[in-house]
Amino acid sequence: MSDPRKRSGRGPSTSSVHAGRGEGAVGSGVSLPLDRSSTFRVDEQAYRLREAGRGYEAMVYARETNPTVEAVERRLAALEGAEQALLFASGMAALHAALMALLDGGGQVALSDRIYGGTTGLIDALLPRIGSGVSTFDPGRPASLEAAMRAETRLVICESLSNPTLRVADIPRLAELTRAGGALILVDATFVTPALQRPLELGADLVWHSASKYLGGHSDLIGGVLAGPRKLISACRAWRTRAGGCADPDMAWLLERGLKTLALRMRAHDHNARGLATWLAAHPKVSVVHHPSRADHEQRALASELMRGSGGMLSFELAGGDPAAARVLANLELFTEAPSLGGVESLVSPPARMSHVGQSDAALRAADIGPGCLRLSVGIEDLDDLLQDLEIALEHA
């Protein structure tokens, strides 16, 4: 009789704490050892692996791999249900490696029209230099991807939940259309994390995260993740080594510590965001609330089908427009006005001046970012305290 403890598919909290620890030389301590070595002793097997083009398996140089980094990559792969995962110095370093590895000269990218401004910035700067082009589509309307696909399309990129208006990507249908066009689909799952959704199980070819956000969870690291099948990850690994976007072991160690509480934290983020979304929707000074838990969210049914929860991000628009938003920002206390997201503390930012700064009014309207829009990264504080903080600030709107 097989040992039931050896079963696969453990729950997200169990995987967050234990996955990957039984493999590789990571020591016998309860906590993951931190190995800061940049170079390692070479033996004959290491020479043979390098000669075979498998140098990263030899544990020779930290730009290729490191014991602490490798252990965290195993944890990330298990959480995503992936064959392999790669840890990078930042989320943008991860995207750069994916673009360089997966685009042939002249290959085209179909890009979501509702996406983080930094993603657009890198693609706009890089693609012309490598002979690639870009088209856009609405991730909530798969038919628009059909129109955006070209014969030369090699890569489709979208977010599970769009930044900042939380539009839901219909990943199964988008993946189906992508495969029919002979392309690959890369899904940015930063907002949802594997605690709420595993895009690879929905048909994605690669999943991408800014580990600086929910995966780390404490606003104290910068990192990025790619996860997927061995063949694609190997191609991305080669670019990580060439371009030097490797992960620092100290960052990896902090990330592993954060991952242990990922599922627990996401439940708290989700609970608080739902409560704030309901309260804001009833406030007379608020004109629009974007959160997938809302019954009036046009993709509520799709969100329920594809996600195990609604997440800790929400955005809303004030009836008084940008002047009202400025007054609210000036009178918040618990919500810190700052970029980024996904930490245990609550943050607030105006997307038009932060994540989407420099974009035209037309581009902002296309992304559903109206005047007076504020984005909340809802933390794990007590909900009543967050509600009171918003109530006082809204009195000044």
Disulfide bonds with the S-S distance in Angstrom:
none
